[in-house]
Amino acid sequence: MMFRATLPRLARQIARTVPRYQAPIARPLTRSSLLQSRRITPAFQAARCYSAHSGLSHEEVQGRIMDLLKNFDKIQDTSKLNGESHFHNDLGLDSLDTVEVVMAIEEEFSIEIPDKEADAIHSVKQAVDYILAQPDAH
Amino acid sequence: MPRLSGLQKDVLSFYRECLRAVRQKQSDTRENFRAFARSEFRKNIGINKKDFGTIEYLLRNGRRKLETYQDPGIRNISR
């Protein structure tokens, strides 16, 4: 029967191809892999390369900040939320809310933003630019 | 947003300090502390920004409260 003949061949083929496949978790995060899938934030990363630059892309940072703002209870009207939104003029946040947003961004990217710099962040764009300039944000 | 005065910046900086202190609390009650800090600041949102005496008094008062609630012995708070 033809089927019997193909089966071992198929098994050999699989055995040859499988070990070549590398689990994405063991592979260090490179820029190219980030570009392929925008939201590559693994919930669990077995080995983290502390020396390597985290290589956050502009889209990823912006996406994470927008998600955070979408979940912020003070923003009722999310239709004005985009990459250029101003916290006060577009989203209607006051200075206390802005402090909360900046603190939430701190937590999201595990960094600490000094008062002086935090006071200067008033829009999504400014926040994205700030995070991209931080080498230890991830 | 209009430029902020030094005192306004102090208030925002103190708000930040409070929110940082909230992070030190245990995760199950953290939201209660956050809600408390939020409501304490919101209570006085209507104060005229030129009313320096009142704002300074509230800041002093707030700092004392922060010191009290920062104690790890205080595990939960209710509004």
Backbone of each chain as ProteinMPNN parsed JSONL, in Angstrom:
{"seq_chain_A": "MMFRATLPRLARQIARTVPRYQAPIARPLTRSSLLQSRRITPAFQAARCYSAHSGLSHEEVQGRIMDLLKNFDKIQDTSKLNGESHFHNDLGLDSLDTVEVVMAIEEEFSIEIPDKEADAIHSVKQAVDYILAQPDAH", "coords_chain_A": {"N_chain_A": [[0.84, -1.215, 0.0], [0.357, 2.232, -0.664], [0.245, 4.048, 1.349], [1.573, 2.939, 3.569], [4.15, 3.109, 2.752], [4.645, 5.81, 2.622], [4.405, 6.724, 5.21], [6.723, 6.165, 7.029], [8.522, 7.778, 5.77], [7.466, 10.261, 6.051], [7.604, 10.473, 8.82], [10.335, 10.567, 9.17], [10.879, 12.904, 7.93], [9.603, 14.749, 9.598], [11.042, 14.391, 11.931], [13.393, 15.43, 11.139], [12.843, 18.101, 10.723], [11.766, 19.154, 13.084], [13.676, 19.57, 15.351], [14.976, 21.764, 14.441], [13.379, 23.865, 14.856], [13.072, 26.647, 16.831], [12.078, 27.57, 20.015], [10.276, 30.546, 20.572], [10.672, 31.738, 22.992], [13.194, 31.17, 23.921], [14.793, 32.545, 22.32], [16.715, 35.477, 21.999], [15.264, 38.711, 22.291], [15.047, 40.397, 19.402], [15.408, 43.217, 17.256], [14.227, 42.777, 14.793], [12.41, 40.745, 15.27], [10.663, 42.068, 16.783], [9.566, 43.822, 15.065], [8.119, 42.213, 13.432], [5.911, 41.219, 14.929], [3.869, 43.363, 16.487], [3.012, 43.603, 19.181], [4.819, 42.234, 21.152], [5.012, 41.207, 23.996], [5.994, 39.106, 26.042], [4.355, 37.218, 28.528], [5.774, 35.711, 30.178], [9.131, 35.356, 30.466], [11.772, 33.323, 29.965], [14.613, 33.62, 30.025], [16.161, 36.575, 30.587], [17.865, 39.025, 28.845], [19.795, 41.128, 30.299], [21.754, 42.847, 29.526], [21.227, 43.47, 26.966], [19.786, 45.842, 24.759], [16.462, 46.839, 25.139], [15.023, 47.542, 22.954], [12.55, 48.875, 22.24], [9.93, 49.498, 20.068], [8.622, 52.323, 18.297], [5.903, 52.028, 17.678], [5.127, 50.06, 19.459], [5.512, 51.214, 21.99], [3.767, 53.378, 21.811], [1.37, 52.004, 21.448], [1.132, 50.657, 23.902], [0.919, 52.782, 25.687], [-1.425, 53.955, 24.803], [-3.263, 51.918, 25.3], [-3.19, 51.913, 28.023], [-4.249, 54.423, 28.567], [-6.785, 54.092, 27.544], [-7.899, 52.478, 29.414], [-8.054, 54.154, 31.541], [-9.992, 55.569, 34.0], [-10.841, 58.194, 33.992], [-11.077, 59.14, 31.487], [-13.595, 59.635, 29.422], [-14.393, 60.01, 26.819], [-13.132, 58.377, 24.339], [-12.767, 58.793, 21.717], [-11.201, 60.855, 20.889], [-8.74, 59.997, 21.325], [-5.552, 59.565, 20.267], [-2.317, 59.202, 18.673], [-1.39, 61.762, 18.954], [-2.737, 63.053, 20.913], [-3.459, 65.541, 23.317], [-3.186, 65.649, 26.803], [-4.699, 67.426, 28.377], [-6.031, 69.32, 26.638], [-7.264, 67.682, 24.659], [-8.127, 65.311, 25.875], [-9.266, 66.087, 28.183], [-8.175, 65.98, 30.746], [-7.185, 66.932, 34.061], [-4.544, 68.562, 36.008], [-3.963, 66.841, 38.141], [-4.911, 64.394, 37.205], [-3.169, 64.066, 35.091], [-0.777, 63.666, 36.435], [-1.374, 61.171, 37.512], [-1.585, 59.636, 35.183], [1.033, 59.798, 34.182], [2.363, 58.518, 36.237], [1.288, 55.991, 35.954], [2.34, 55.299, 33.514], [5.017, 55.172, 34.212], [4.941, 52.871, 35.826], [4.137, 50.967, 33.96], [6.318, 50.818, 32.198], [8.343, 50.172, 33.881], [10.099, 52.211, 35.02], [11.499, 55.132, 36.605], [10.308, 58.343, 36.648], [11.72, 61.448, 36.972], [10.545, 64.312, 38.872], [10.821, 66.788, 37.473], [11.006, 66.126, 34.769], [8.673, 64.714, 34.519], [6.768, 66.688, 34.852], [6.864, 67.878, 32.429], [5.581, 66.338, 30.626], [2.866, 66.272, 28.655], [1.347, 65.199, 26.7], [0.39, 62.429, 24.551], [2.299, 62.039, 22.592], [4.586, 63.3, 23.656], [5.02, 61.641, 25.831], [5.579, 59.185, 24.592], [7.924, 59.843, 23.195], [9.578, 60.403, 25.35], [9.766, 57.899, 26.656], [10.991, 56.389, 24.637], [13.464, 57.533, 24.657], [14.572, 56.547, 26.905], [16.894, 54.292, 27.963], [16.546, 52.152, 29.743], [13.9, 51.504, 29.825], [11.305, 49.149, 29.614]], "CA_chain_A": [[0.0, 0.0, 0.0], [1.125, 3.447, -0.783], [0.215, 4.739, 2.642], [2.628, 2.377, 4.425], [5.452, 3.576, 2.284], [4.827, 7.241, 2.892], [4.402, 7.019, 6.645], [8.075, 6.328, 7.599], [9.194, 8.912, 5.123], [6.876, 11.435, 6.704], [8.144, 10.53, 10.185], [11.716, 11.007, 9.074], [10.841, 14.318, 7.576], [9.23, 15.518, 10.795], [12.165, 14.325, 12.866], [14.451, 16.311, 10.646], [12.472, 19.514, 10.79], [11.371, 19.621, 14.416], [14.701, 20.157, 16.227], [15.425, 23.049, 13.928], [12.471, 24.922, 15.321], [13.477, 27.21, 18.117], [10.978, 28.226, 20.721], [10.53, 31.995, 20.594], [10.997, 32.154, 24.35], [14.618, 31.012, 24.165], [15.508, 33.427, 21.425], [16.737, 36.842, 22.528], [14.403, 39.634, 21.557], [15.802, 41.251, 18.49], [14.596, 44.257, 16.655], [13.441, 42.277, 13.671], [11.267, 39.982, 15.761], [9.707, 43.046, 17.316], [8.878, 44.453, 13.949], [7.175, 41.258, 12.862], [4.658, 41.291, 15.67], [3.948, 44.639, 17.184], [2.822, 43.491, 20.618], [5.489, 41.032, 21.644], [5.367, 41.339, 25.397], [5.705, 37.793, 26.611], [3.982, 37.262, 29.938], [6.816, 35.02, 30.921], [10.332, 35.25, 29.658], [12.629, 32.438, 30.739], [15.92, 34.225, 30.232], [16.145, 37.955, 30.133], [19.207, 39.526, 28.618], [19.814, 42.458, 30.907], [22.698, 43.715, 28.851], [20.733, 43.837, 25.65], [18.833, 46.931, 24.698], [15.144, 46.223, 25.002], [14.599, 47.793, 21.594], [11.128, 49.153, 22.109], [9.633, 50.238, 18.854], [7.705, 53.457, 18.465], [4.512, 51.544, 17.645], [4.836, 49.302, 20.668], [5.4, 52.164, 23.101], [2.527, 54.128, 21.626], [0.261, 51.082, 21.687], [1.004, 50.38, 25.338], [0.438, 53.996, 26.346], [-2.839, 54.147, 24.42], [-4.043, 50.912, 26.046], [-3.241, 52.382, 29.412], [-5.177, 55.557, 28.61], [-8.128, 53.569, 27.283], [-8.401, 51.901, 30.665], [-8.061, 55.161, 32.59], [-11.425, 55.843, 34.198], [-11.204, 59.611, 33.844], [-11.284, 59.468, 30.078], [-14.868, 59.07, 28.971], [-14.483, 60.106, 25.374], [-11.874, 57.852, 23.787], [-12.712, 59.045, 20.27], [-10.14, 61.823, 20.599], [-7.471, 59.403, 21.722], [-4.659, 59.102, 19.205], [-0.899, 59.394, 18.97], [-1.058, 63.171, 19.136], [-3.652, 63.642, 21.897], [-2.967, 66.308, 24.461], [-3.938, 65.16, 27.969], [-5.645, 68.423, 28.873], [-6.856, 69.907, 25.583], [-8.056, 66.702, 23.92], [-8.713, 64.255, 26.706], [-9.967, 66.713, 29.306], [-7.604, 65.617, 32.052], [-6.576, 68.052, 34.777], [-3.142, 68.306, 36.358], [-3.877, 65.658, 39.016], [-5.051, 63.214, 36.337], [-1.932, 63.933, 34.324], [0.185, 63.025, 37.339], [-1.724, 59.752, 37.593], [-1.239, 58.992, 33.91], [2.492, 59.673, 34.093], [2.75, 57.479, 37.192], [0.902, 54.699, 35.372], [3.334, 55.033, 32.464], [6.191, 54.734, 34.967], [4.76, 51.474, 36.241], [4.046, 50.145, 32.756], [7.636, 50.602, 31.596], [9.262, 49.954, 35.008], [11.128, 53.23, 35.188], [11.054, 56.214, 37.471], [10.459, 59.619, 35.948], [11.894, 62.529, 37.949], [9.504, 65.347, 38.866], [11.01, 67.831, 36.478], [10.662, 65.592, 33.46], [7.263, 64.321, 34.547], [5.98, 67.907, 34.675], [6.927, 68.326, 31.036], [4.833, 65.41, 29.766], [1.472, 66.717, 28.582], [0.631, 64.593, 25.575], [0.799, 61.059, 24.219], [3.534, 62.097, 21.812], [5.692, 63.599, 24.565], [5.255, 60.448, 26.646], [6.228, 58.188, 23.735], [9.296, 60.294, 22.948], [10.337, 60.263, 26.591], [10.049, 56.475, 26.882], [11.95, 55.925, 23.63], [14.784, 58.068, 24.998], [15.051, 55.885, 28.12], [17.44, 52.984, 27.608], [16.141, 51.052, 30.617], [12.452, 51.269, 29.789], [10.942, 47.92, 28.897]], "C_chain_A": [[0.87, 1.258, 0.0], [1.275, 4.152, 0.573], [1.345, 4.274, 3.559], [3.99, 2.899, 4.043], [5.685, 5.034, 2.646], [4.992, 7.531, 4.369], [5.81, 7.163, 7.243], [8.787, 7.541, 7.02], [8.736, 10.219, 5.802], [7.472, 11.624, 8.1], [9.568, 11.039, 10.173], [11.779, 12.509, 8.783], [10.551, 15.193, 8.808], [10.401, 15.572, 11.755], [13.282, 15.273, 12.441], [14.095, 17.795, 10.865], [12.258, 20.013, 12.217], [12.504, 20.25, 15.234], [15.175, 21.527, 15.749], [14.566, 24.191, 14.46], [12.88, 25.392, 16.708], [12.275, 27.883, 18.768], [11.278, 29.729, 20.819], [10.982, 32.485, 21.962], [12.502, 32.11, 24.605], [15.442, 31.967, 23.316], [15.561, 34.829, 22.014], [15.877, 37.745, 21.659], [15.265, 40.504, 20.664], [14.843, 42.235, 17.861], [13.694, 43.705, 15.571], [12.223, 41.499, 14.166], [10.214, 40.908, 16.331], [8.891, 43.643, 16.192], [7.833, 43.513, 13.362], [5.852, 41.289, 13.6], [4.779, 42.463, 16.627], [3.912, 44.457, 18.699], [3.51, 42.236, 21.128], [5.943, 41.285, 23.071], [5.034, 40.003, 26.051], [5.402, 37.906, 28.105], [5.078, 36.647, 30.784], [8.017, 34.866, 30.023], [11.364, 34.484, 30.468], [13.983, 33.073, 31.044], [15.882, 35.645, 29.724], [17.572, 38.439, 29.981], [19.273, 40.953, 29.124], [20.729, 43.411, 30.156], [22.161, 44.222, 27.522], [19.752, 44.997, 25.744], [17.46, 46.335, 24.416], [14.566, 46.487, 23.623], [13.122, 48.004, 21.428], [10.905, 49.949, 20.831], [8.637, 51.345, 19.158], [6.259, 52.97, 18.558], [4.161, 50.836, 18.946], [4.62, 50.235, 21.854], [4.073, 52.901, 23.005], [1.313, 53.245, 21.92], [0.04, 50.842, 23.172], [0.477, 51.596, 26.084], [-1.036, 54.226, 26.037], [-3.732, 53.156, 25.172], [-4.264, 51.369, 27.479], [-4.246, 53.528, 29.55], [-6.614, 55.102, 28.392], [-8.751, 53.039, 28.565], [-8.463, 52.912, 31.804], [-9.485, 55.675, 32.771], [-11.826, 57.301, 33.996], [-11.444, 60.007, 32.388], [-12.57, 58.807, 29.599], [-14.92, 58.99, 27.445], [-13.164, 59.644, 24.747], [-11.75, 58.13, 22.292], [-11.582, 60.014, 19.912], [-8.759, 61.272, 20.94], [-6.686, 58.931, 20.506], [-3.222, 59.455, 19.579], [-0.503, 60.828, 19.275], [-1.852, 63.822, 20.265], [-2.919, 64.391, 22.998], [-3.831, 65.931, 25.654], [-5.023, 66.141, 28.392], [-6.594, 68.894, 27.765], [-7.756, 68.898, 24.891], [-8.789, 65.737, 24.834], [-9.392, 64.804, 27.959], [-9.447, 66.331, 30.686], [-7.051, 66.862, 32.74], [-5.179, 67.655, 35.246], [-2.988, 67.079, 37.266], [-3.984, 64.374, 38.179], [-3.769, 62.963, 35.552], [-0.85, 63.264, 35.17], [-0.095, 61.523, 37.401], [-1.343, 58.996, 36.333], [0.268, 58.767, 33.836], [2.994, 58.596, 35.062], [2.421, 56.082, 36.639], [1.883, 54.304, 34.269], [4.625, 54.538, 33.106], [6.099, 53.251, 35.285], [4.788, 50.541, 35.042], [5.43, 49.821, 32.194], [8.727, 50.392, 32.646], [10.419, 50.946, 35.037], [10.616, 54.25, 36.203], [11.341, 57.533, 36.764], [10.603, 60.721, 36.99], [10.843, 63.627, 37.759], [9.615, 66.306, 37.688], [10.601, 67.353, 35.093], [9.187, 65.204, 33.386], [6.36, 65.531, 34.323], [5.92, 68.35, 33.223], [6.139, 67.427, 30.093], [3.353, 65.781, 29.781], [0.697, 66.051, 27.457], [1.166, 63.186, 25.32], [2.155, 61.083, 23.512], [4.754, 62.353, 22.715], [6.049, 62.374, 25.406], [6.01, 59.397, 25.837], [7.691, 58.564, 23.514], [10.16, 60.111, 24.191], [10.735, 58.802, 26.817], [11.104, 55.968, 25.897], [13.365, 56.407, 23.949], [15.366, 57.392, 26.236], [15.604, 54.504, 27.782], [16.927, 51.848, 28.494], [14.622, 50.873, 30.698], [12.19, 49.954, 29.065], [9.539, 47.475, 29.242]], "O_chain_A": [[1.952, 1.309, 0.586], [2.303, 4.759, 0.874], [1.99, 5.077, 4.232], [4.864, 3.104, 4.885], [6.811, 5.433, 2.943], [5.658, 8.498, 4.738], [6.087, 8.166, 7.9], [9.549, 8.227, 7.701], [9.524, 11.125, 6.073], [7.797, 12.735, 8.517], [9.974, 11.826, 11.028], [12.607, 13.248, 9.316], [11.178, 16.232, 9.016], [10.725, 16.618, 12.319], [14.006, 15.832, 13.266], [14.963, 18.618, 11.157], [12.543, 21.172, 12.519], [12.332, 21.347, 15.764], [15.695, 22.334, 16.519], [14.998, 25.343, 14.5], [13.012, 24.593, 17.635], [11.559, 28.663, 18.139], [12.405, 30.124, 21.116], [11.609, 33.539, 22.069], [13.031, 32.895, 25.392], [16.631, 32.171, 23.56], [14.541, 35.327, 22.489], [15.782, 37.559, 20.446], [16.113, 41.258, 21.142], [13.623, 42.085, 17.935], [12.539, 44.112, 15.442], [11.146, 41.572, 13.575], [9.028, 40.581, 16.362], [7.703, 43.93, 16.336], [6.797, 43.951, 12.86], [4.792, 41.375, 12.981], [5.682, 42.525, 17.461], [4.689, 45.083, 19.42], [2.841, 41.272, 21.498], [7.12, 41.546, 23.321], [3.927, 39.802, 26.549], [6.101, 38.598, 28.845], [5.281, 37.012, 31.943], [7.919, 34.303, 28.933], [11.785, 34.936, 31.532], [14.439, 33.061, 32.187], [15.599, 35.884, 28.55], [18.391, 38.281, 30.886], [18.845, 41.881, 28.438], [20.514, 44.623, 30.147], [22.582, 45.264, 27.019], [18.987, 45.105, 26.702], [17.31, 45.45, 23.574], [13.705, 45.736, 23.163], [12.497, 47.382, 20.57], [11.594, 50.931, 20.555], [7.909, 51.298, 20.15], [5.49, 53.431, 19.401], [3.058, 50.982, 19.472], [3.673, 50.073, 22.623], [3.348, 53.033, 23.991], [0.354, 53.681, 22.557], [-1.096, 50.824, 23.644], [-0.323, 51.459, 27.01], [-1.803, 54.643, 26.905], [-4.821, 53.511, 25.625], [-5.345, 51.236, 28.053], [-4.998, 53.595, 30.522], [-7.545, 55.654, 28.979], [-9.96, 53.134, 28.776], [-8.878, 52.572, 32.912], [-10.107, 56.156, 31.825], [-13.008, 57.609, 33.846], [-11.958, 61.09, 32.108], [-12.631, 57.594, 29.399], [-15.425, 58.025, 26.871], [-12.209, 60.414, 24.638], [-10.758, 57.756, 21.667], [-11.07, 60.004, 18.793], [-7.751, 61.974, 20.857], [-7.104, 58.012, 19.803], [-2.959, 59.947, 20.676], [0.585, 61.084, 19.791], [-1.668, 65.006, 20.55], [-1.906, 63.936, 23.528], [-5.057, 65.892, 25.55], [-6.136, 65.737, 28.727], [-7.813, 68.869, 27.934], [-8.899, 69.218, 24.566], [-9.944, 65.391, 24.586], [-10.023, 64.055, 28.706], [-10.187, 66.356, 31.67], [-6.508, 67.747, 32.079], [-4.689, 66.569, 34.935], [-1.993, 66.36, 37.17], [-3.258, 63.406, 38.404], [-3.34, 61.824, 35.37], [-0.107, 62.409, 34.689], [0.825, 60.707, 37.349], [-0.846, 57.871, 36.391], [0.725, 57.683, 33.474], [3.928, 57.857, 34.75], [3.175, 55.128, 36.831], [2.215, 53.129, 34.11], [5.254, 53.603, 32.611], [7.033, 52.483, 35.052], [5.383, 49.465, 35.093], [5.687, 48.696, 31.768], [9.914, 50.432, 32.32], [11.584, 50.55, 35.074], [9.451, 54.224, 36.601], [12.466, 57.799, 36.34], [9.704, 60.915, 37.809], [10.328, 63.843, 36.662], [8.634, 66.594, 37.003], [9.94, 68.07, 34.342], [8.539, 65.343, 32.348], [5.315, 65.421, 33.683], [5.031, 69.107, 32.833], [6.037, 67.713, 28.9], [2.674, 65.622, 30.795], [-0.492, 66.317, 27.284], [2.234, 62.806, 25.8], [3.034, 60.267, 23.79], [5.801, 61.722, 22.566], [7.222, 62.103, 25.662], [6.962, 58.791, 26.329], [8.583, 57.724, 23.629], [11.323, 59.716, 24.1], [11.888, 58.504, 27.129], [12.0, 55.212, 26.273], [14.345, 55.771, 23.563], [16.522, 57.63, 26.586], [14.849, 53.631, 27.354], [16.874, 50.701, 28.051], [14.13, 50.153, 31.566], [12.787, 49.681, 28.024], [9.07, 46.459, 28.729]]}, "seq_chain_B": "MPRLSGLQKDVLSFYRECLRAVRQKQSDTRENFRAFARSEFRKNIGINKKDFGTIEYLLRNGRRKLETYQDPGIRNISR", "coords_chain_B": {"N_chain_B": [[-2.197, 73.534, 28.879], [-2.015, 75.976, 31.438], [0.945, 77.661, 32.6], [2.423, 76.403, 35.552], [2.428, 77.476, 38.967], [5.007, 77.737, 41.518], [4.022, 76.718, 43.912], [1.89, 75.196, 43.035], [3.255, 73.255, 41.657], [4.526, 72.068, 43.791], [2.357, 70.876, 45.034], [1.585, 68.979, 43.115], [3.886, 67.464, 43.081], [3.82, 66.469, 45.633], [1.525, 64.937, 45.436], [2.421, 62.99, 43.702], [4.31, 61.832, 45.357], [2.624, 60.704, 47.267], [1.25, 58.82, 45.697], [3.353, 57.176, 45.095], [3.892, 56.164, 47.576], [1.63, 54.673, 47.907], [2.132, 52.503, 46.301], [3.737, 50.951, 47.876], [2.102, 49.586, 49.501], [0.255, 46.566, 50.334], [-0.869, 44.462, 47.654], [-3.571, 43.729, 47.713], [-4.985, 45.642, 49.131], [-4.225, 47.942, 48.022], [-5.64, 49.486, 46.162], [-7.573, 50.725, 47.717], [-6.092, 52.522, 49.208], [-5.174, 54.103, 47.146], [-7.54, 55.188, 46.182], [-8.221, 56.657, 48.393], [-6.148, 58.583, 48.551], [-6.607, 59.902, 46.161], [-9.22, 60.966, 46.575], [-8.765, 62.648, 48.73], [-7.178, 64.661, 47.638], [-8.873, 65.587, 45.654], [-10.937, 66.651, 47.087], [-10.254, 69.244, 47.724], [-10.072, 70.538, 45.354], [-11.213, 72.83, 44.379], [-10.085, 75.071, 45.477], [-8.888, 78.388, 45.364], [-6.092, 79.238, 43.395], [-4.521, 81.227, 44.336], [-4.765, 81.296, 46.965], [-2.713, 81.049, 49.07], [-2.128, 80.614, 51.809], [-4.07, 78.745, 52.736], [-3.529, 76.581, 51.017], [-0.911, 75.962, 51.667], [-1.261, 75.245, 54.296], [-2.864, 72.964, 53.963], [-1.082, 71.337, 52.6], [0.904, 70.926, 54.534], [-0.617, 69.584, 56.392], [-1.321, 67.372, 54.882], [1.141, 66.154, 54.486], [1.702, 65.292, 57.012], [-0.316, 63.441, 57.344], [0.381, 61.611, 55.355], [2.746, 60.624, 56.417], [1.727, 59.278, 58.603], [-0.003, 57.321, 57.427], [1.755, 55.951, 55.882], [3.061, 54.136, 57.397], [3.992, 50.775, 57.712], [2.449, 49.237, 59.337], [-0.127, 49.987, 58.974], [-2.564, 48.565, 57.252], [-4.851, 48.67, 55.767], [-7.431, 50.801, 54.49], [-10.374, 52.735, 54.802], [-12.912, 54.515, 53.059]], "CA_chain_B": [[-2.298, 73.814, 30.318], [-1.232, 77.165, 31.78], [2.144, 77.405, 33.404], [2.089, 76.19, 36.963], [3.235, 78.205, 39.948], [5.843, 76.87, 42.343], [3.2, 76.024, 44.902], [1.121, 74.161, 42.315], [4.2, 72.155, 41.389], [4.726, 71.371, 45.067], [1.19, 70.03, 45.282], [1.663, 67.836, 42.202], [4.995, 66.633, 43.525], [3.345, 65.761, 46.823], [0.578, 63.923, 44.953], [3.268, 61.916, 43.193], [4.893, 61.17, 46.532], [1.555, 59.89, 47.865], [0.982, 57.672, 44.831], [4.497, 56.263, 45.238], [3.711, 55.489, 48.862], [0.551, 53.692, 47.707], [2.728, 51.305, 45.692], [4.39, 50.134, 48.894], [1.09, 48.824, 50.236], [-0.001, 45.244, 49.765], [-1.674, 44.592, 46.447], [-5.019, 43.532, 47.901], [-5.627, 46.842, 49.661], [-3.597, 49.094, 47.388], [-6.637, 50.334, 45.507], [-8.241, 51.532, 48.739], [-5.195, 53.631, 49.516], [-5.135, 54.979, 45.978], [-8.811, 55.918, 46.164], [-8.176, 57.617, 49.497], [-5.277, 59.693, 48.15], [-7.329, 60.621, 45.114], [-10.347, 61.744, 47.093], [-8.243, 63.707, 49.595], [-6.742, 65.778, 46.791], [-10.04, 66.098, 44.916], [-11.782, 67.383, 48.029], [-9.872, 70.652, 47.756], [-9.712, 70.943, 43.992], [-11.796, 74.131, 44.062], [-9.414, 76.181, 46.155], [-8.241, 79.369, 44.487], [-4.646, 78.98, 43.402], [-3.819, 82.332, 45.01], [-5.022, 81.162, 48.408], [-1.48, 80.37, 49.496], [-2.199, 80.187, 53.209], [-4.849, 77.506, 52.835], [-2.85, 75.486, 50.312], [0.255, 75.565, 52.46], [-1.773, 74.526, 55.468], [-3.294, 71.63, 53.53], [0.129, 70.569, 52.268], [1.502, 70.492, 55.808], [-1.525, 68.59, 56.943], [-1.225, 66.174, 54.044], [2.433, 65.497, 54.735], [1.587, 64.586, 58.287], [-1.17, 62.268, 57.092], [1.171, 60.642, 54.583], [3.657, 59.986, 57.35], [0.945, 58.346, 59.411], [-0.527, 56.187, 56.664], [2.864, 55.241, 55.258], [3.496, 53.088, 58.322], [3.61, 49.45, 57.204], [1.444, 48.66, 60.226], [-1.462, 50.309, 58.461], [-2.697, 47.645, 56.116], [-6.03, 48.947, 54.938], [-8.039, 52.094, 54.755], [-11.705, 52.796, 54.197], [-13.298, 55.898, 52.832]], "C_chain_B": [[-1.456, 75.061, 30.648], [-0.018, 76.795, 32.63], [1.802, 77.316, 34.883], [3.006, 76.999, 37.87], [4.056, 77.214, 40.765], [5.033, 76.061, 43.329], [2.385, 74.913, 44.245], [2.009, 72.958, 42.013], [4.459, 71.353, 42.656], [3.584, 70.401, 45.328], [1.262, 68.784, 44.4], [2.776, 66.881, 42.623], [4.59, 65.829, 44.753], [2.349, 64.66, 46.433], [1.345, 62.703, 44.433], [3.859, 61.095, 44.348], [3.865, 60.226, 47.167], [1.306, 58.641, 47.029], [2.138, 56.671, 44.889], [4.364, 55.473, 46.528], [2.644, 54.405, 48.741], [1.121, 52.376, 47.164], [3.371, 50.386, 46.721], [3.384, 49.261, 49.648], [0.828, 47.494, 49.554], [-1.043, 45.337, 48.65], [-3.175, 44.473, 46.695], [-5.724, 44.773, 48.437], [-5.126, 48.115, 48.984], [-4.623, 50.056, 46.789], [-7.381, 51.213, 46.5], [-7.389, 52.745, 49.085], [-5.169, 54.629, 48.365], [-6.399, 55.84, 45.934], [-8.826, 56.99, 47.253], [-7.339, 58.836, 49.103], [-5.983, 60.559, 47.106], [-8.399, 61.528, 45.7], [-9.861, 62.875, 47.996], [-7.811, 64.925, 48.772], [-7.932, 66.425, 46.082], [-10.924, 66.975, 45.806], [-11.526, 68.881, 47.931], [-9.525, 71.199, 46.381], [-10.181, 72.367, 43.678], [-11.102, 75.32, 44.685], [-8.713, 77.089, 45.145], [-6.728, 79.19, 44.562], [-3.85, 80.092, 44.073], [-3.98, 82.259, 46.527], [-3.866, 80.398, 49.058], [-1.559, 79.806, 50.913], [-2.9, 78.851, 53.344], [-4.095, 76.333, 52.206], [-1.646, 75.003, 51.125], [-0.165, 74.785, 53.702], [-2.16, 73.095, 55.091], [-2.109, 70.738, 53.186], [0.785, 70.024, 53.532], [0.697, 69.357, 56.403], [-1.401, 67.258, 56.204], [0.051, 65.409, 54.317], [2.378, 64.701, 56.027], [0.764, 63.303, 58.11], [-0.395, 61.177, 56.351], [2.099, 59.872, 55.513], [2.932, 58.924, 58.175], [0.569, 57.097, 58.61], [0.563, 55.361, 55.997], [3.33, 54.062, 56.104], [3.038, 51.718, 57.816], [2.566, 48.757, 58.083], [0.027, 48.943, 59.763], [-1.678, 49.546, 57.167], [-3.866, 47.973, 55.22], [-6.619, 50.281, 55.354], [-9.43, 52.069, 54.133], [-12.125, 54.24, 54.071], [-14.502, 56.262, 53.676]], "O_chain_B": [[-0.32, 75.183, 30.189], [0.018, 75.751, 33.282], [0.979, 78.08, 35.388], [4.19, 77.184, 37.587], [3.828, 76.006, 40.708], [5.302, 74.883, 43.562], [2.208, 73.835, 44.812], [1.579, 71.808, 42.099], [4.595, 70.13, 42.617], [3.791, 69.273, 45.774], [1.031, 67.67, 44.87], [2.636, 65.661, 42.537], [4.963, 64.665, 44.901], [2.338, 63.585, 47.031], [0.975, 61.556, 44.684], [3.901, 59.865, 44.318], [4.189, 59.103, 47.552], [1.168, 57.542, 47.566], [1.93, 55.466, 44.748], [4.676, 54.283, 46.582], [2.732, 53.358, 49.381], [0.66, 51.29, 47.515], [3.536, 49.19, 46.478], [3.763, 48.318, 50.343], [1.127, 47.306, 48.375], [-1.959, 46.158, 48.689], [-3.969, 45.06, 45.96], [-6.925, 44.943, 48.226], [-5.545, 49.221, 49.325], [-4.49, 51.275, 46.897], [-7.778, 52.328, 46.164], [-7.901, 53.855, 49.237], [-5.146, 55.841, 48.578], [-6.344, 57.045, 45.685], [-9.368, 58.079, 47.065], [-7.762, 59.976, 49.295], [-5.951, 61.788, 47.171], [-8.479, 62.71, 45.366], [-10.471, 63.944, 48.029], [-8.048, 66.068, 49.162], [-7.993, 67.645, 45.93], [-11.568, 67.913, 45.336], [-12.449, 69.688, 48.04], [-8.793, 72.18, 46.248], [-9.612, 73.033, 42.813], [-11.492, 76.463, 44.445], [-8.048, 76.631, 44.216], [-6.159, 79.016, 45.64], [-2.66, 79.936, 44.348], [-3.405, 83.057, 47.268], [-4.021, 79.27, 49.526], [-1.123, 78.687, 51.182], [-2.39, 77.933, 53.987], [-4.027, 75.243, 52.775], [-1.4, 73.804, 51.251], [0.475, 73.812, 54.102], [-1.831, 72.143, 55.798], [-2.128, 69.534, 53.445], [1.166, 68.856, 53.61], [1.225, 68.337, 56.846], [-1.379, 66.183, 56.804], [0.055, 64.179, 54.373], [2.922, 63.601, 56.131], [1.097, 62.245, 58.643], [-0.497, 59.992, 56.669], [2.228, 58.651, 55.423], [3.447, 57.831, 58.41], [0.789, 55.969, 59.052], [0.334, 54.22, 55.596], [3.919, 53.111, 55.592], [1.859, 51.515, 57.526], [1.89, 47.824, 57.649], [-0.907, 48.223, 60.117], [-1.069, 49.834, 56.137], [-3.88, 47.6, 54.047], [-6.333, 50.806, 56.43], [-9.643, 51.467, 53.081], [-11.741, 55.086, 54.878], [-14.976, 57.396, 53.619]]}, "name": "protein", "num_of_chains": 2, "seq": "MMFRATLPRLARQIARTVPRYQAPIARPLTRSSLLQSRRITPAFQAARCYSAHSGLSHEEVQGRIMDLLKNFDKIQDTSKLNGESHFHNDLGLDSLDTVEVVMAIEEEFSIEIPDKEADAIHSVKQAVDYILAQPDAHMPRLSGLQKDVLSFYRECLRAVRQKQSDTRENFRAFARSEFRKNIGINKKDFGTIEYLLRNGRRKLETYQDPGIRNISR"}
